[in-house]
Amino acid sequence: MKTVPFTFDVSIADAILSEYDNHIERRLSAMKGQFLDAGAFQALLAQDDALLYEVYEIKRPEIAGELLNGLSIVHPGKVGDEYYMTKGHFHTVLETAEVYYCLKGEGVMVMETPEGEWSVEPLRPNAVLYVPPRWAHRSVNTSPFEDLVTFFVYPGNAGHDYGTIETQGFRKLVVEREGAPAIVDNPRWMSPEQRA
């Protein structure tokens, strides 16, 4: 890990960083329970444990004052009518934000707070998305043929809370309806009052 200033390149065409310390691959099997159509999930998994998304990270100390960054690539595809997506997470330190810069592809960022507020924002080339503190977030690739590629930056001490999302998913789902993306309610989602 470098302790001096450094420069790196982002190849948009190849969707890769010129240098990185960590490469994460999330396959379909790692997303069990995240897609609404369990039957479609099992049928796809029986055929192939498809690669849904990848993350390339430049590791930094996970402490306040550092900025962790990297590249996220969500591949095209669907489980039933639901588009491929990242697992999604809150930050362990809720009061930390994140910035995404979309380099390639089309999609949306699905977001919500612990209190149940929600937002879905578009991701398209050259769009910069600011995810405020307290907002869980998940990238969804709505293109039928192209990767969704974003560059991200967040505080070194933010951490990742995947467990909350694994329990019930997000309040909203992004599905294909009549050949186009649509935002629908997640029937499994419960309000904080319902969970209490």
C-alpha positions in Angstrom: 0.0 0.0 0.0 1.4 3.3 -1.1 2.0 6.1 1.5 2.9 8.8 -1.0 0.7 10.6 -3.6 0.1 8.5 -6.7 -1.7 8.5 -10.1 -3.6 5.8 -11.8 -5.6 5.5 -15.1 -9.1 4.3 -15.7 -9.7 2.6 -19.0 -13.3 3.1 -19.9 -13.2 0.9 -22.9 -11.7 -2.0 -20.9 -13.5 -1.2 -17.7 -10.4 -1.6 -15.6 -8.0 0.4 -13.4 -4.3 0.5 -14.4 -3.6 -0.7 -10.9 -5.7 -2.2 -8.1 -5.1 -4.2 -5.0 -8.3 -6.2 -4.7 -10.7 -7.8 -7.2 -14.1 -9.0 -6.0 -16.4 -11.2 -8.1 -20.0 -11.6 -7.0 -21.7 -14.5 -8.7 -25.4 -15.5 -8.8 -25.0 -17.9 -5.8 -23.8 -15.0 -3.6 -27.1 -13.2 -4.2 -29.5 -15.9 -2.8 -32.6 -14.2 -1.4 -31.9 -10.9 -3.1 -34.1 -11.4 -6.2 -37.9 -11.6 -5.8 -38.5 -14.5 -8.2 -36.9 -17.4 -6.3 -38.0 -19.9 -9.0 -36.2 -17.9 -11.7 -33.2 -17.6 -9.5 -33.0 -21.4 -8.9 -33.5 -22.1 -12.6 -30.7 -19.8 -13.6 -28.4 -21.1 -10.9 -29.0 -24.7 -12.1 -27.7 -23.7 -15.5 -24.8 -21.5 -14.5 -23.4 -19.6 -11.5 -23.2 -16.4 -13.6 -20.9 -13.5 -12.8 -23.3 -10.6 -11.9 -20.8 -7.9 -10.9 -17.1 -7.1 -10.1 -15.3 -4.6 -8.0 -11.7 -3.4 -8.5 -10.4 -1.6 -5.4 -7.4 0.4 -4.5 -6.9 -0.5 -0.9 -6.3 2.2 1.7 -6.3 2.1 5.5 -9.9 1.8 6.7 -9.6 4.8 8.9 -11.1 8.3 9.0 -9.2 10.7 6.7 -8.6 8.1 4.0 -10.6 7.7 0.9 -11.3 4.2 -0.5 -12.0 4.0 -4.2 -12.3 1.7 -7.1 -14.4 0.6 -10.0 -17.7 -1.3 -10.0 -18.9 -3.3 -13.1 -22.4 -4.7 -13.1 -22.9 -7.0 -16.1 -26.1 -7.1 -18.1 -28.8 -9.7 -17.4 -31.9 -10.5 -15.5 -33.3 -12.9 -13.0 -36.9 -13.2 -14.0 -38.0 -9.6 -14.8 -35.4 -8.1 -12.3 -32.2 -6.6 -13.6 -28.8 -7.7 -12.4 -27.7 -5.6 -9.5 -25.1 -5.3 -6.7 -25.8 -6.7 -3.3 -26.3 -3.2 -1.9 -25.3 -2.0 1.5 -25.6 0.6 4.2 -22.3 2.0 5.6 -21.5 0.6 9.0 -20.8 4.2 10.0 -24.2 5.5 8.9 -23.0 9.1 8.8 -20.7 8.6 5.9 -21.4 9.4 2.2 -20.3 8.0 -1.1 -19.8 9.5 -4.6 -20.3 7.5 -7.9 -19.1 8.7 -11.3 -20.7 6.7 -14.1 -18.3 5.9 -16.9 -20.2 3.6 -19.1 -23.6 1.9 -19.5 -27.1 2.7 -18.2 -28.7 1.9 -15.0 -30.0 3.3 -11.7 -28.9 3.6 -8.1 -31.7 2.4 -5.7 -31.3 4.0 -2.3 -33.2 4.2 1.0 -32.7 5.3 4.6 -33.3 3.2 7.8 -36.5 5.2 8.3 -37.9 4.1 4.9 -37.3 7.2 2.7 -36.3 6.1 -0.8 -34.9 7.4 -4.1 -33.9 6.0 -7.4 -31.5 8.0 -9.5 -30.3 7.4 -13.1 -26.7 6.3 -13.9 -25.5 7.3 -17.3 -22.1 8.2 -18.7 -20.6 11.4 -17.1 -23.3 11.5 -14.4 -22.0 12.0 -10.9 -24.2 10.7 -8.1 -23.8 11.8 -4.4 -25.2 9.3 -1.9 -25.7 11.2 1.3 -25.0 9.7 4.8 -27.6 7.2 6.1 -28.6 6.0 2.6 -28.2 2.4 1.6 -27.4 2.0 -2.1 -27.5 -0.6 -4.8 -26.4 -0.3 -8.5 -28.8 -1.8 -11.1 -27.8 -2.4 -14.7 -30.8 -1.7 -17.0 -29.0 -2.1 -20.3 -29.7 -5.4 -22.1 -26.2 -5.6 -23.6 -23.7 -3.3 -22.0 -21.8 -3.3 -18.6 -22.7 -0.5 -16.1 -19.3 0.9 -15.0 -19.0 3.4 -12.1 -16.0 4.8 -10.2 -16.7 5.2 -6.5 -15.1 7.0 -3.6 -16.0 6.8 0.1 -14.5 7.5 3.5 -12.0 4.9 4.7 -13.8 4.3 8.0 -17.3 3.8 6.4 -17.4 0.0 6.4 -20.2 -2.1 4.8 -23.4 -3.4 6.4 -24.7 -6.0 3.9 -26.8 -7.9 6.6 -29.6 -5.4 6.8 -30.2 -5.6 3.1 -29.8 -9.4 3.0 -32.7 -9.6 5.5 -35.4 -7.9 3.4 -33.9 -6.3 0.3 -34.6 -2.7 -0.7 -38.0 -1.0 -0.5 -38.1 -0.7 -4.4 -37.2 -3.2 -7.1 -36.2 -2.4 -10.7 -37.9 -4.7 -13.2 -38.5 -4.9 -16.9 -42.1 -4.0 -17.9 -43.1 -3.8 -21.6 -39.4 -3.7 -22.6 -38.4 -0.8 -20.3 -37.2 -0.5 -16.7 -39.9 0.1 -14.1 -39.7 0.8 -10.4 -42.0 -1.3 -8.3 -42.7 -2.0 -4.6 -40.8 -4.9 -3.0 -43.6 -7.0 -1.3 -41.0 -8.4 1.2 -40.0 -5.0 2.5 -41.3 -4.0 5.9 -41.3 -0.5 7.5 -39.4 0.0 10.8 -42.7 -0.1 12.6 -43.6 -3.5 11.0 -40.2 -4.9 11.9 -40.5 -3.8 15.6 
